[in-house]
Amino acid sequence: MDNKNFKKEFGQRVRQLRKLANISQEKLAESAGLSTKTISYIENSKNTISFNKLPLIANALGIPVYKLFVFSNFSDSTDIRKELAELLNSATEKELRVISDIAKSVLSLK
Protein backbone atom coordinates (compact mmCIF):
# COMPACT_ATOMS: atom_id res chain seq x y z
CA MET A 1 0.00 0.00 0.00
CA ASP A 2 1.49 3.32 -0.99
CA ASN A 3 1.41 6.46 1.17
CA LYS A 4 -1.60 8.00 -0.62
CA ASN A 5 -3.71 4.85 -0.22
CA PHE A 6 -2.59 4.44 3.38
CA LYS A 7 -3.67 8.00 4.23
CA LYS A 8 -7.05 7.35 2.60
CA GLU A 9 -7.56 4.01 4.40
CA PHE A 10 -6.44 5.49 7.71
CA GLY A 11 -8.75 8.48 7.35
CA GLN A 12 -11.68 6.24 6.49
CA ARG A 13 -10.88 4.07 9.51
CA VAL A 14 -10.83 7.07 11.88
CA ARG A 15 -14.17 8.23 10.47
CA GLN A 16 -15.64 4.72 10.80
CA LEU A 17 -14.52 4.41 14.43
CA ARG A 18 -15.76 7.91 15.26
CA LYS A 19 -19.17 7.12 13.82
CA LEU A 20 -19.29 3.78 15.64
CA ALA A 21 -18.59 5.73 18.83
CA ASN A 22 -21.45 8.04 17.83
CA ILE A 23 -19.45 11.21 18.30
CA SER A 24 -18.92 14.26 16.13
CA GLN A 25 -15.60 15.48 14.77
CA GLU A 26 -15.85 18.31 17.27
CA LYS A 27 -16.28 15.95 20.23
CA LEU A 28 -13.43 13.72 19.05
CA ALA A 29 -11.18 16.74 18.60
CA GLU A 30 -12.05 18.08 22.05
CA SER A 31 -11.51 14.71 23.73
CA ALA A 32 -8.19 14.20 21.94
CA GLY A 33 -6.97 17.75 22.56
CA LEU A 34 -6.79 18.45 18.84
CA SER A 35 -8.51 20.91 16.54
CA THR A 36 -11.62 19.97 14.59
CA LYS A 37 -9.72 20.97 11.46
CA THR A 38 -7.03 18.38 12.25
CA ILE A 39 -9.62 15.61 12.63
CA SER A 40 -11.31 16.67 9.40
CA TYR A 41 -7.99 16.70 7.54
CA ILE A 42 -7.11 13.23 8.85
CA GLU A 43 -10.51 11.79 7.91
CA ASN A 44 -10.33 13.31 4.44
CA SER A 45 -6.70 12.23 3.91
CA LYS A 46 -5.53 15.81 3.47
CA ASN A 47 -3.03 15.59 6.29
CA THR A 48 -0.72 12.98 7.74
CA ILE A 49 -0.89 12.25 11.43
CA SER A 50 2.10 12.50 13.69
CA PHE A 51 3.00 9.46 15.77
CA ASN A 52 2.32 11.23 19.09
CA LYS A 53 -1.32 11.92 18.10
CA LEU A 54 -2.20 8.25 17.64
CA PRO A 55 -2.76 7.50 21.35
CA LEU A 56 -4.70 10.76 21.76
CA ILE A 57 -7.18 9.76 19.07
CA ALA A 58 -7.36 6.13 20.21
CA ASN A 59 -7.98 7.14 23.83
CA ALA A 60 -10.66 9.61 22.77
CA LEU A 61 -12.35 6.79 20.83
CA GLY A 62 -11.94 4.38 23.76
CA ILE A 63 -9.93 1.85 21.76
CA PRO A 64 -6.37 0.51 21.76
CA VAL A 65 -4.06 2.21 19.22
CA TYR A 66 -3.72 -0.89 17.04
CA LYS A 67 -7.43 -0.77 16.17
CA LEU A 68 -6.79 2.44 14.25
CA PHE A 69 -4.88 0.27 11.79
CA VAL A 70 -7.39 -2.57 11.42
CA PHE A 71 -8.82 -1.58 8.08
CA SER A 72 -12.13 -3.18 7.14
CA ASN A 73 -11.31 -4.83 3.85
CA PHE A 74 -13.37 -7.95 4.31
CA SER A 75 -12.19 -10.89 2.26
CA ASP A 76 -15.21 -13.10 3.01
CA SER A 77 -18.29 -13.46 5.17
CA THR A 78 -16.22 -14.84 8.07
CA ASP A 79 -14.48 -11.47 8.39
CA ILE A 80 -17.80 -9.67 8.33
CA ARG A 81 -19.18 -11.96 11.04
CA LYS A 82 -16.13 -11.30 13.23
CA GLU A 83 -16.50 -7.54 12.80
CA LEU A 84 -20.21 -7.74 13.63
CA ALA A 85 -19.49 -9.86 16.70
CA GLU A 86 -16.99 -7.25 17.94
CA LEU A 87 -19.50 -4.47 17.40
CA LEU A 88 -22.29 -6.38 19.12
CA ASN A 89 -20.11 -7.23 22.10
CA SER A 90 -19.47 -3.54 22.70
CA ALA A 91 -23.10 -2.43 22.25
CA THR A 92 -25.39 -1.40 25.07
CA GLU A 93 -28.69 -3.22 25.65
CA LYS A 94 -30.58 -0.35 24.02
CA GLU A 95 -28.26 -0.40 20.99
CA LEU A 96 -28.67 -4.19 20.71
CA ARG A 97 -32.45 -3.80 20.55
CA VAL A 98 -32.15 -1.21 17.79
CA ILE A 99 -29.66 -3.37 15.87
CA SER A 100 -31.95 -6.37 16.23
CA ASP A 101 -34.92 -4.42 14.88
CA ILE A 102 -32.86 -3.16 11.94
CA ALA A 103 -31.52 -6.65 11.16
CA LYS A 104 -35.03 -8.13 11.25
CA SER A 105 -36.28 -5.41 8.90
CA VAL A 106 -33.43 -5.91 6.44
CA LEU A 107 -33.76 -9.71 6.47
CA SER A 108 -37.52 -9.49 5.91
CA LEU A 109 -36.83 -7.78 2.54
CA LYS A 110 -35.60 -11.07 1.00
N, C-alpha and C positions, 0 to 999 in steps of 0.2 A: 504494500500500500504506500503510495507516495504521500508527500507532505500535504498536498492539496486535498486529497481524498481523506487523509487522516483528520484534518481540521474539520471537514464536512461531517464525517462520521462522529467525531467527538462532540461537535456542536449539536448534532441531532440527538446524541445520547444524553447530553445535559438537559436539553429541552424535554425529552421523554421522561427522564427522572423527575424533573421539576413538575411536569404535569401529573405524573403518578402521585407525587407528594401533594398535589392540589394547591400549589402556591404560585403566586405571580412572580414575574421577573423582579419586581420591586422588593417583594418579601425575601426572595432568595438573596438578592444583593444586600439587603439590610442585614440578614442573618449571617452572611459570609463576610460582612465588612467591606464590600466592594460597591462600585457604582452600578446603577441599572444599565448604563451604557456599556460597561464591561461585560455584563451578563448577556446583553443583546448581541454584542460583537462576537462573543464566544459561540452563542447558539446559531448565529448566522455565518459562522466561519470567516468572519472579517478580521479576526484577531487571534493570535496564538495566546496560549495561557502559560504563565510562568509556573514553574514547578512548585513554588511556595504557595500558590493559590489553590492547588488541588485539594489539600486537606480542608481548607476553608469552605470550599464548595461542597465537598463530601459531607462534612460535619453539618452544614446548613441543611443538606438533604436527608441527614440521618442515616447515611450509608457508609460502608468502608470505602476507602479511596479506590480500590481495585474495581469496584462496580462501575466506576466512571468509564472504564475501558472494556466493559463487557457489551460489545455492540450486538444488536439484535438482528443478525443475519441468520435467520433460521434455515437450516439445511433440510429439515423434515419435520413431520408432525410431532416427533418425540421432543425436539427442541421447543416447540410451541407449548407442549404440555408441561414441560419443566418450567418455562417462563410463567405460564398461568398458575402453576402450583406455588411458585415463589410469591406471586402477586396475591394470591388468595390467602396464603399463610400470614401475610402482613396486613390484611384487611380487617377492619373492625366488623362487629356483628351487623351494624347498620349497612355498611358497604357491601357485606356479603349478601344481604337481602336484596339490595339493588342489583348487584351483579347477577344473582340468581334470576331475578325477574327479567333482566335484559337477555340473559342466555336462553331462557324459556321462550321469550318472544322471537328471538332470532331463529331458534331451532324449529319453531312452529311454522316458519315461512317455507320450509321444505316442500 
